[in-house]
Amino acid sequence: MFSVSKLIEKIPTDGSLEIKKLERILKLTKKADRQKLDIAIEALDKLGVINLEDSKFVSRVDDNTLIQSRLRCSSKGYCFAVRDDGEEDIYIRDHHLNHAWNDDRVLVRVIREGIRRRSPEGEVQCILQRYSSKLLTTIEKEDDKLVAIPLDERILSNIVLPDSDVKHIHKNSEPYVYEVEIDRYPICQFPAEGHITRSIALDGDIESDRQILVSKANLQDQIDPPRVAIKSPIEKNRIDLTSQPAIILNSWNSKSSPFLPAIYVEPHKGGYRLWLHASSIAERVSNGTNLDLWLKDKAEAHCLGDKWMLLLNDALDKASRFEIGKTNEAISVRIDIETNGNVTDWAFCLSLINPQVQITKEILNSLADRKPRSRTIPAKLKPIKDHVGNLQTLLACSKALSENESINGYIELDLPRPDISGLDDLLHEDPSSSFKQYKLPLDLTEPNSIIRPFIQIANRTWSMHANSLNLPGISLIPQSLESYTINDIAKSAVSLNLEIELDEEGGLSPSELSEAFKNSSNRRVLEKQLSHSMQNYSLGLNQISSDKLSTSNQIINYTTPWCCPSLHYHDIANQYVIISLLKDAKDRPTSRAKHQVDLGVKDVWEEITWPIYTETIFKNIVQIFSDEMITNLNIKRRQANSLKESIISLIQARKVEPLIGQKIEAIITGVQSYGFFAEISPMMAEGLVHVSSLNDDWYEYRSRLNRLVGRKNRKIYQLGDSVKVKIINVDILRNQIDLEVEEDNSASLNINNEEIKDDIKCAPEIE
């Protein structure tokens, strides 16, 4: 079936499209489906979204007042439309939702402009795409009707079930949740209707927990891959690098884990010469084929702890995975790097490689424990004794690149993961840097940590190369941190007596905040607040100017990823462009010209005076990318990130569950007007002490000092304090842990009224 979003996407931006042809594009063969298309077209025509011409043709309407957005709701009923263009969010009152649900994609029209600090208000005109057709629910009876109550409190509707679904309901004492498929979304005065598809027990079984989380992330229905043959990359014009002792690094232990690039580093002109080899997925899957569309729909690989939901199908994974001692086709980049981490030269090429050894965490630990001048080789290093020198050069280069990132303003946050059973591969860093806008400290005993700077510099190198040749692509765009958010974190730091220097304009950057935290005893708590405040990267299209070429010296503030095609579809999409450049672009003005240029080398744009693509080829490359594609990939990225965080939170909650009723030490990690959050050691799980549970006094929230202060006893709860708490309740489904403070808590401070007043006077106001 089609969504409104897909329908509009298939209509060209210029000209019109015959409805009969649109039916074929959407693959609508049944009469009922074609009737639904007719109803949708007629409704969109009345809304002014499309034009219906003579009942036979449709065309798009360029209406700037209709704003594409994603709906974000709260359990309290507050809803905002998050605009695709990044402009200010639009407030939507409940009676203007038109039955749209949280995370649905919608078209919104502004009905009242924002003034002063108030957001603009809008009304949902059309639901472009429903986030999910299945929900996790509990079951209740209302007025003799069976009703499903969504677990997600941000969905403000109940679903009426047929009486026959009573057979699915378990009557024993063991708790269950139910997956409900929507048969009809709410419309006018009619409620939503659906039916139960399955029940999932809340018995603590790891597989049941996974099913719950996968369903919550809307990833439960995985379509089987199409049965198509995998293409073999051609060996013509490939550089033979099989004699190079390339190394594979990967921390993930699961047999089903994705693969990462191979690396080789050698000394070069007082610095380093890095070779990064990525598997060439784009040569094995033609763009626009059924397999490519299937990969685009999946978009991401998902780690579930000790197992993965892979992006690639089995045949593609087997054909593309690098194997030790075997020849593999790759896309390679050679990057020359100075000892300070600066890049001086690069070249992209198609290659043949033969990785020689795989480096594990055990090998790196043994290398770290080895004495610098020792002549003996530890037993664990003997299998790689011929590669120890290469490995040490590789480690030195990774360290230089990591230090260069810090010098150039990359934010480094020391955020250790909880070392508890069940996390498995989730314990290890994602070297593709696919979500967060900060990096973790370099760990020379962790393969994924070591390879991350290499992947980052290779992605940035392609950004610069593609920009110099004006090539399209998908980039990770950093999102700026709001000034008020920085101010709040700075206030927290000031309340802990941390000295912070403002810049000339009276502001702070996240990197400056991170640097200020390094010498604080509360560094981890402050950095945790900063990490929660930083938005994830978003995907965006590279801008193509009207000029044929642009300068490669232009500052690039984004990365164009291509090295991890087993993890993300956007890497595969960018590989299509690299392959096209190296195979299809013209390296000389005419076929008779003797002088050829290497289109993969740095500054090649200075030698080019001709169009490197024919009009047809360039049009085909540009058509790979679209705004709709970016929107869908961003949705998939949010799903992947949500699933990853939910799995970690659920495993932490499961570890806390047996401790209900026990007293345990915790550290305050956040203070709000309604209470404070405390991190429970050693699981690093956060729970909430609600202000209503503080029965010994009436507590006021001092926002300037970020603390709760008792009116009578002057007891203070502030960031970084150690408190003794009692675990009251653990809600596995909502990832909520309820805590209470023990009355004999010695960690809370008692000070007199004068000291409180002095604190308020001395605390600087950060605007």
C-alpha positions in Angstrom: 0.0 0.0 0.0 1.1 3.6 -0.5 1.4 6.6 1.8 0.5 10.2 0.9 4.2 11.0 1.2 5.1 8.3 -1.3 2.3 9.4 -3.6 3.6 13.0 -3.7 7.2 11.8 -4.1 6.3 10.0 -7.3 4.7 13.1 -8.9 7.4 15.1 -10.7 8.3 18.6 -9.5 7.9 19.9 -13.1 5.1 19.0 -15.4 2.2 16.6 -14.8 1.8 12.9 -14.6 -1.0 10.7 -15.9 -2.9 8.9 -13.1 -2.8 5.6 -15.0 1.0 5.9 -15.0 1.0 6.8 -11.4 -0.9 3.6 -10.6 1.8 1.6 -12.4 4.6 3.4 -10.6 2.9 2.6 -7.2 2.2 -1.0 -8.4 -1.5 -0.8 -7.7 -3.1 -3.7 -9.5 -6.2 -4.3 -7.4 -9.4 -2.3 -8.0 -9.8 -1.4 -4.3 -6.2 0.1 -4.2 -6.9 2.2 -7.3 -10.1 3.5 -5.7 -8.1 4.5 -2.6 -5.7 6.3 -4.9 -8.6 8.2 -6.5 -9.9 9.2 -3.0 -6.4 10.4 -2.0 -5.9 12.5 -5.1 -9.3 14.1 -4.8 -8.7 15.0 -1.1 -5.1 16.3 -1.8 -6.6 18.4 -4.7 -9.1 20.0 -2.3 -6.3 20.7 0.2 -4.2 22.4 -2.4 -1.4 19.9 -2.1 -1.6 18.7 -5.7 -3.6 19.8 -8.9 -6.0 17.4 -10.5 -6.3 18.2 -14.2 -9.2 16.8 -16.3 -9.5 13.8 -13.9 -6.5 12.3 -15.8 -3.4 14.1 -14.8 -1.8 15.3 -11.5 0.9 17.9 -10.8 2.5 19.3 -7.7 1.5 22.6 -6.1 4.3 24.9 -4.9 2.7 26.2 -1.7 5.2 27.6 0.8 2.4 27.9 3.4 2.3 24.1 3.7 5.2 23.0 5.9 6.5 19.4 6.0 7.2 18.4 9.6 7.5 15.6 12.1 5.0 15.6 15.0 6.5 15.5 18.5 4.0 15.0 21.3 4.3 14.7 25.1 2.2 12.6 27.5 0.7 15.9 28.8 -0.9 16.6 25.4 1.6 19.3 24.2 2.4 18.8 20.5 4.9 20.5 18.3 5.6 20.1 14.6 9.4 19.8 14.0 10.1 21.4 10.6 12.1 19.5 8.0 13.8 22.8 7.1 15.1 23.3 10.6 13.2 26.5 11.3 11.3 27.1 14.6 9.0 24.4 15.8 5.2 25.0 15.4 2.9 24.5 18.4 -0.2 22.4 17.6 -3.2 22.4 19.9 -4.9 19.1 20.4 -8.0 20.1 18.4 -5.7 21.1 15.5 -4.0 17.7 15.3 -6.6 16.1 13.0 -5.9 12.7 14.6 -2.2 12.8 13.8 -0.1 10.8 16.3 3.4 11.3 17.7 6.2 10.9 15.1 3.8 11.0 12.1 5.0 13.1 9.2 2.5 15.9 8.5 1.8 19.0 6.4 1.2 22.0 8.7 -0.2 25.4 7.9 0.7 28.3 10.3 -2.5 29.9 11.6 -0.8 32.3 14.1 2.7 33.8 13.9 5.0 33.6 16.9 5.5 36.7 18.9 8.1 37.4 21.5 9.0 34.1 23.1 5.8 32.3 22.0 6.1 29.7 19.2 4.0 30.0 16.1 0.8 28.0 16.1 -0.3 25.7 13.3 -2.9 23.2 12.2 -2.3 19.8 10.7 -3.6 19.8 7.1 -2.6 16.4 6.0 -0.9 13.3 7.4 1.9 12.4 5.0 3.1 9.2 6.6 2.1 7.3 9.7 5.1 6.4 11.8 3.8 2.9 12.5 0.9 0.7 11.8 1.6 -1.5 14.9 1.6 -0.5 18.6 2.5 -2.1 21.9 -0.5 -1.9 24.2 -2.2 -3.1 27.3 -5.8 -4.4 27.1 -8.8 -3.1 29.1 -12.6 -3.3 28.9 -14.6 -0.1 28.5 -18.4 -0.2 28.2 -18.2 -3.9 27.3 -15.8 -3.2 24.5 -12.2 -4.5 24.3 -9.8 -1.5 24.1 -6.1 -1.4 23.5 -4.2 1.3 25.5 -0.9 2.3 23.8 2.2 2.0 26.0 3.5 5.1 24.4 1.8 7.8 26.4 2.5 10.3 23.7 -0.2 8.6 21.5 -3.4 10.2 22.8 -5.9 7.7 21.4 -7.2 4.2 22.3 -7.8 1.5 19.8 -11.1 -0.5 19.7 -10.6 -4.2 19.2 -13.0 -6.8 17.9 -14.7 -9.1 20.5 -13.0 -12.1 19.0 -9.6 -10.8 20.2 -10.5 -11.9 23.7 -9.0 -15.3 22.8 -5.5 -13.7 22.7 -5.7 -12.3 26.3 -3.8 -14.3 28.9 -5.7 -14.8 32.2 -2.9 -16.0 34.3 -0.9 -13.8 36.7 2.1 -13.4 34.4 2.0 -9.9 32.8 1.9 -9.5 29.0 1.9 -6.7 26.5 0.0 -7.0 23.2 1.0 -5.9 19.7 -1.9 -4.4 17.9 -2.1 -3.7 14.2 -4.2 -0.6 13.2 -7.0 -1.5 10.7 -8.4 2.1 10.7 -6.9 5.2 12.1 -9.2 7.6 13.9 -11.2 9.8 11.6 -13.9 12.4 12.4 -15.9 11.1 15.4 -14.9 7.5 14.8 -12.1 6.0 17.0 -9.2 3.9 15.8 -9.8 0.2 15.2 -7.3 -2.7 15.2 -6.6 -6.3 16.1 -4.1 -8.1 18.2 -1.3 -9.7 16.2 0.7 -11.3 19.1 1.3 -11.2 22.8 4.7 -10.8 24.5 5.4 -12.0 28.1 7.1 -9.6 30.5 9.0 -12.5 32.2 12.5 -11.0 31.9 13.5 -13.4 29.1 16.1 -11.6 26.9 14.4 -12.7 23.6 11.0 -11.3 24.8 12.7 -8.1 25.8 14.2 -7.8 22.4 10.8 -8.4 20.7 9.3 -5.6 22.9 12.0 -3.1 22.0 12.1 -4.0 18.3 8.3 -3.5 18.2 8.6 -0.2 20.0 11.1 1.0 17.5 8.7 0.0 14.6 11.3 -2.5 13.2 9.3 -5.7 13.8 8.2 -6.3 10.2 11.4 -7.1 8.3 10.7 -7.8 4.6 12.7 -10.6 3.0 15.3 -9.5 0.5 14.6 -9.9 -3.2 16.2 -12.9 -4.9 18.7 -11.3 -7.2 22.2 -12.2 -8.2 25.1 -10.2 -6.6 27.2 -8.4 -9.2 30.9 -9.0 -9.3 33.1 -5.9 -9.4 35.2 -5.7 -12.6 39.0 -6.0 -12.1 39.8 -3.5 -14.9 41.7 -0.4 -13.8 42.0 -1.6 -10.2 45.3 -1.0 -8.4 46.8 -4.2 -7.1 47.6 -3.7 -3.4 47.5 -7.4 -2.4 51.2 -7.2 -1.3 50.3 -4.6 1.3 50.0 -6.1 4.9 46.6 -4.5 5.6 45.1 -5.0 9.1 41.5 -5.5 10.1 40.3 -4.1 13.5 36.9 -4.9 15.0 35.8 -5.0 18.6 32.5 -6.6 18.0 32.5 -10.3 19.1 29.2 -11.4 17.6 29.6 -13.6 14.5 26.8 -11.7 12.8 28.4 -8.2 13.4 29.0 -5.8 10.5 32.4 -5.5 9.0 34.7 -2.5 9.0 37.4 -1.2 6.7 40.9 -2.6 6.5 43.8 -0.3 7.4 47.5 0.0 6.6 49.8 2.8 7.8 53.5 3.2 6.9 56.0 6.0 7.7 56.2 8.6 5.0 58.3 11.8 4.9 58.5 12.1 8.6 54.8 11.5 9.0 52.4 8.8 8.0 50.8 7.4 4.8 47.4 5.9 5.6 45.6 3.5 3.3 41.9 2.9 4.2 40.2 0.1 2.2 36.3 0.0 2.3 34.3 -2.8 0.9 32.8 -1.8 -2.5 29.1 -2.5 -2.0 28.1 0.0 -4.7 29.8 -2.1 -7.4 27.8 -5.1 -6.3 24.3 -3.5 -6.2 23.1 -1.3 -9.1 21.3 1.8 -8.0 17.5 1.7 -8.4 17.3 -2.1 -8.5 15.0 -4.1 -6.2 18.0 -4.9 -3.9 19.0 -1.3 -3.7 15.5 -0.2 -2.8 15.3 -3.0 -0.2 18.6 -1.7 1.4 17.4 1.9 1.2 14.2 0.9 3.1 16.2 -0.9 5.8 18.8 1.9 5.9 20.6 0.9 9.2 22.2 -2.1 10.9 20.9 -2.6 14.5 22.9 -4.0 17.4 20.7 -6.0 19.9 23.6 -6.9 22.3 25.0 -10.3 21.4 23.2 -10.3 18.0 22.6 -7.9 15.1 19.9 -7.1 12.7 22.2 -6.6 9.7 21.7 -4.1 6.9 23.0 -6.4 4.1 21.4 -9.7 3.1 23.4 -12.9 3.5 24.6 -13.1 -0.1 25.8 -9.5 -0.2 27.4 -9.8 3.2 29.3 -12.9 2.2 30.5 -11.5 -1.1 31.6 -8.2 0.5 33.2 -9.1 3.8 37.0 -8.9 3.9 38.6 -12.3 4.7 42.2 -12.8 5.9 44.5 -14.2 3.3 42.0 -13.7 0.4 41.9 -11.2 -2.4 39.0 -8.6 -1.9 37.8 -5.8 -4.1 37.8 -2.4 -2.3 37.4 1.3 -2.7 40.6 2.8 -1.3 41.9 6.1 -0.2 45.6 7.0 0.3 46.0 9.9 2.7 49.4 11.5 3.6 49.4 12.8 7.2 51.9 14.9 9.1 53.0 14.0 12.7 50.6 16.7 14.0 47.6 15.0 12.2 47.3 17.5 9.3 46.4 16.1 5.9 48.8 17.1 3.1 47.7 14.9 0.2 45.2 12.2 -0.9 44.1 9.9 -3.7 41.0 7.7 -4.2 41.2 4.5 -6.3 39.6 1.1 -6.9 41.8 -1.6 -5.6 42.5 -5.3 -4.8 43.6 -6.0 -1.3 44.7 -9.0 0.8 44.3 -8.4 4.5 47.0 -10.2 6.5 45.8 -10.2 10.1 42.9 -9.3 12.4 43.7 -7.4 15.6 41.6 -8.2 18.7 41.4 -6.5 22.1 43.5 -9.2 23.6 46.3 -8.5 21.2 46.2 -4.8 21.9 46.2 -5.4 25.7 49.2 -7.7 25.3 51.0 -5.0 23.2 50.2 -2.3 25.8 51.6 -4.5 28.7 54.8 -5.3 26.8 57.8 -3.3 28.0 59.1 -0.8 25.4 62.6 -2.3 25.2 61.7 -5.9 25.7 63.3 -8.3 23.1 60.9 -11.1 23.9 57.5 -11.4 22.3 54.6 -12.3 24.5 52.7 -15.5 23.5 49.6 -13.6 22.4 51.7 -11.5 20.0 53.5 -14.4 18.4 50.8 -15.0 15.7 51.3 -11.3 14.6 55.0 -10.9 15.3 55.7 -9.9 11.7 53.1 -7.1 12.0 54.0 -5.6 15.4 56.0 -2.8 13.8 53.1 -1.9 11.4 50.6 -2.1 14.3 52.7 0.3 16.4 52.9 2.8 13.5 49.1 2.5 13.0 48.6 3.2 16.7 50.8 6.3 16.6 48.9 7.6 13.5 45.5 7.1 15.2 46.8 9.0 18.2 48.0 11.9 16.1 44.7 12.1 14.2 42.7 12.0 17.5 44.9 14.8 19.0 44.4 16.9 15.9 40.6 16.5 16.2 40.8 17.9 19.7 43.0 20.8 18.7 40.5 21.7 15.9 37.5 21.9 18.2 36.1 18.3 18.2 34.3 17.7 21.5 35.7 14.9 23.6 33.5 13.5 26.4 34.6 10.8 28.8 31.4 8.8 29.0 32.2 5.2 30.1 29.5 2.6 29.3 28.2 0.3 32.1 30.1 -2.9 32.1 27.2 -5.3 32.8 26.4 -8.6 31.2 24.0 -8.5 28.3 25.3 -5.4 26.6 28.0 -7.4 24.7 28.7 -5.5 21.4 26.8 -2.4 22.7 29.7 -1.9 25.1 32.0 -1.0 22.2 32.2 2.3 20.4 30.5 2.7 17.0 33.6 3.8 14.9 31.4 5.1 12.1 30.5 8.1 14.4 27.0 7.9 13.0 24.9 9.5 15.7 26.6 11.7 18.2 28.3 15.1 17.8 31.1 14.2 20.2 33.8 11.7 20.4 35.1 9.4 23.2 38.7 9.5 24.4 41.1 7.3 22.3 41.6 3.9 23.8 44.6 2.2 22.3 43.4 -1.2 23.7 40.1 -1.0 21.9 40.0 -1.8 18.1 36.9 0.2 17.4 38.3 3.3 19.2 41.6 3.0 17.2 39.9 2.8 13.8 37.4 5.7 14.4 39.9 8.5 13.6 40.8 6.8 10.4 37.2 6.5 9.3 36.5 10.1 10.3 39.5 11.5 8.3 38.6 9.4 5.2 35.0 10.7 5.3 36.1 14.3 5.6 38.6 13.8 2.8 35.8 12.7 0.5 33.8 15.7 1.6 36.6 18.0 0.4 37.2 16.0 -2.8 33.5 15.9 -3.7 33.1 19.6 -2.9 36.0 20.5 -5.2 34.4 18.7 -8.1 30.9 19.8 -7.2 29.6 16.3 -6.7 26.3 15.4 -4.9 26.1 13.2 -1.8 24.7 12.8 1.7 26.5 14.4 4.6 26.3 14.4 8.3 25.3 17.9 9.3 26.2 19.1 12.8 23.3 20.7 14.8 24.2 23.8 16.8 23.5 23.7 20.5 21.0 26.3 21.6 22.5 29.2 23.7 20.0 28.7 26.5 21.0 25.0 26.8 24.7 26.0 27.1 23.7 28.6 29.7 21.9 26.0 31.8 24.9 23.6 31.7 27.2 26.6 32.5 25.0 27.5 35.5 25.4 23.9 36.7 29.1 24.2 36.5 29.2 27.5 38.3 27.0 26.2 41.1 29.8 23.6 41.6 32.4 26.4 42.0 33.9 25.7 38.6 35.5 28.7 37.0 34.3 29.4 33.4 35.6 32.1 31.1 33.3 33.6 28.5 34.5 34.6 25.1 34.6 38.2 23.8 30.9 38.1 22.9 30.0 36.7 26.4 29.2 33.2 25.1 30.5 29.7 25.3 30.9 26.8 22.9 30.4 23.1 23.7 34.1 22.5 23.2 35.0 25.2 25.6 32.6 23.8 28.2 34.1 20.4 27.7 37.6 21.7 28.2 36.5 23.5 31.4 35.1 20.3 32.8 38.3 18.3 32.5 39.8 19.5 35.9 36.5 19.2 37.8 35.9 16.4 40.3 32.3 16.3 38.8 33.6 16.0 35.3 31.6 12.9 34.4 28.3 14.3 35.7 28.8 17.6 33.8 29.8 15.9 30.6 26.8 13.6 30.9 24.6 16.7 31.0 26.4 18.1 28.0 26.0 14.8 26.0 22.2 14.8 26.7 21.9 18.3 25.5 23.8 17.8 22.2 21.6 16.8 19.3 22.5 14.0 17.0 23.8 14.6 13.5 21.2 15.0 10.8 21.6 13.8 7.2 21.5 16.5 4.5 22.3 16.8 0.8 25.5 18.3 -0.4 24.9 21.7 -2.1 25.8 21.8 -5.8 26.6 25.3 -7.2 26.0 26.4 -10.7 29.8 26.5 -11.3 31.4 23.4 -12.7 34.1 23.5 -10.1 34.8 25.1 -6.7 37.8 25.5 -4.6 39.0 22.5 -2.5 40.4 25.0 0.1 36.9 25.9 1.1 36.2 25.1 4.8 34.0 22.0 5.1 32.0 21.7 8.4 30.4 18.4 7.5 31.5 14.8 6.7 30.3 12.7 3.8 30.5 9.1 5.0 31.3 6.2 2.7 33.6 3.8 4.7 31.0 1.7 6.5 28.5 0.4 3.9 27.6 -2.6 6.1 26.3 -0.2 8.8 24.5 2.6 6.9 22.8 3.0 3.6 24.0 6.6 3.2 27.5 5.2 2.9 26.4 3.0 0.0 24.7 6.0 -1.7 27.9 8.0 -1.4 29.9 5.0 -2.8 27.8 5.2 -5.9 29.2 8.7 -6.5 32.8 7.6 -5.9 32.5 4.6 -8.2 30.9 6.8 -10.9 33.8 9.3 -10.6 36.5 6.6 -10.8 34.8 4.6 -13.6 32.5 6.8 -15.7 33.9 10.4 -15.5 36.0 11.8 -18.3 39.7 12.1 -17.4 40.5 14.2 -20.5 38.6 16.6 -22.7 38.4 14.3 -25.8 39.2 10.7 -26.6 42.1 11.9 -28.8 43.8 14.0 -26.1 47.0 12.4 -24.8 47.2 14.0 -21.4 45.0 12.2 -18.8 44.3 13.3 -15.2 43.7 11.1 -12.2 40.3 12.2 -11.0 40.9 10.7 -7.6 43.8 12.8 -6.5 43.8 16.0 -4.5 43.5 19.3 -6.4 42.7 17.6 -9.7 40.0 20.2 -10.2 42.8 22.8 -11.0 43.7 20.8 -14.2 40.1 20.2 -15.4 38.7 22.6 -18.0 36.0 20.3 -19.4 32.7 18.8 -18.0 33.8 15.5 -16.4 30.3 13.9 -17.0 28.0 13.8 -19.9 24.6 15.4 -19.1 22.9 12.0 -18.9 25.4 10.5 -16.5 25.4 13.5 -14.2 21.6 13.6 -14.2 21.5 9.9 -13.2 23.9 10.6 -10.3 21.9 13.6 -9.1 18.7 11.5 -9.2 20.1 9.1 -6.7 19.5 11.7 -4.0 16.3 13.5 -3.1 14.7 15.4 -0.2 12.3 12.5 0.4 15.2 10.1 0.6 16.9 12.2 3.2 13.7 12.5 5.2 13.2 8.7 5.2 16.9 8.0 6.1 16.7 10.5 9.0 13.6 8.6 10.3 15.5 5.3 10.1 18.4 6.9 11.9 16.2 8.1 14.8 14.7 4.6 15.0 18.2 3.0 15.2 19.3 5.5 17.8 16.1 5.0 19.9 16.5 1.2 19.7 20.1 1.4 20.8 19.4 3.6 23.8 16.3 1.6 24.7 18.2 -1.7 24.8 20.9 -0.2 27.1 18.3 1.3 29.4 16.2 -1.9 29.5 19.3 -4.1 30.4 20.2 -1.6 33.1 16.7 -1.7 34.4 16.7 -5.5 34.5 19.8 -5.4 36.6 18.2 -2.9 39.0 14.9 -4.8 39.3 16.2 -7.4 41.8 17.3 -4.5 44.1 13.8 -3.2 44.7 13.4 -2.3 48.3 17.2 -2.1 48.9 19.3 1.0 49.8 22.1 1.9 47.5 24.5 4.7 46.8 23.8 7.1 43.9 25.1 10.3 42.4 22.8 13.2 41.5 23.1 13.7 37.7 20.3 16.2 37.1 18.0 18.6 39.0 14.6 19.8 37.9 11.7 21.5 39.6 9.9 18.2 39.9 12.8 16.3 41.6 16.3 15.1 40.8 17.8 12.2 38.8 20.4 10.0 40.4 22.7 7.4 38.8 22.8 4.1 40.5 26.2 2.4 40.7 27.5 0.2 39.3 24.8 -0.2 36.6 24.9 3.5 35.8 21.1 3.4 35.5 19.3 6.7 36.2 16.3 6.9 38.5 14.0 9.8 39.6 13.5 11.0 43.1 10.3 12.9 42.8 10.0 16.1 44.8 6.7 14.8 46.3 8.7 11.9 48.0 10.8 14.4 49.9 8.6 14.5 53.0 10.9 16.1 55.5 10.4 19.6 54.1 9.0 21.8 51.3 11.7 22.0 48.6 12.1 25.0 46.2 13.9 24.7 42.9 16.6 27.3 42.5 17.1 27.4 38.7 20.0 29.8 38.8 22.0 27.5 41.1 20.5 24.3 39.7 19.6 22.9 43.1 16.6 22.0 45.4 16.7 23.8 48.8 14.5 22.9 51.8 12.5 25.9 53.2 13.0 25.1 56.8 16.0 22.8 57.2 18.0 24.4 54.3 19.0 20.9 53.1 20.4 21.1 49.5 20.3 18.6 46.7 22.5 19.6 43.8 24.4 18.1 40.9 27.3 15.8 41.8 26.1 15.1 45.4 26.3 11.5 46.6 23.0 10.3 48.1 21.7 7.1 49.6 18.5 6.1 47.9 15.9 3.3 48.1 14.7 1.7 44.9 10.9 1.8 45.0 9.8 0.7 41.6 11.2 -0.3 38.2 8.9 0.1 35.1 10.6 -2.0 32.4 8.3 -0.9 29.6 8.8 2.9 30.1 12.4 2.6 31.3 11.5 4.4 34.5 13.1 3.8 37.9 11.5 5.4 41.0 13.7 6.2 44.0 13.3 7.7 47.4 15.9 9.3 49.6 16.7 7.7 52.9 16.1 10.0 55.8 19.6 9.3 57.3 21.2 10.7 54.2 24.4 12.3 55.2 25.3 13.5 51.7 22.9 16.4 51.6 24.2 19.7 52.9 22.8 21.8 55.7 23.6 25.5 55.6 22.0 28.5 57.2 19.9 31.2 55.5 22.7 33.7 55.3 24.9 31.2 53.3 22.0 30.7 50.9 21.7 34.4 50.3 25.4 34.7 49.9 25.4 32.0 47.3 22.7 33.7 45.3 24.5 37.1 45.4 27.8 35.6 44.4 26.6 33.3 41.6 27.1 35.1 38.2 24.1 35.4 35.9 24.9 33.8 32.5 22.8 35.2 29.7 
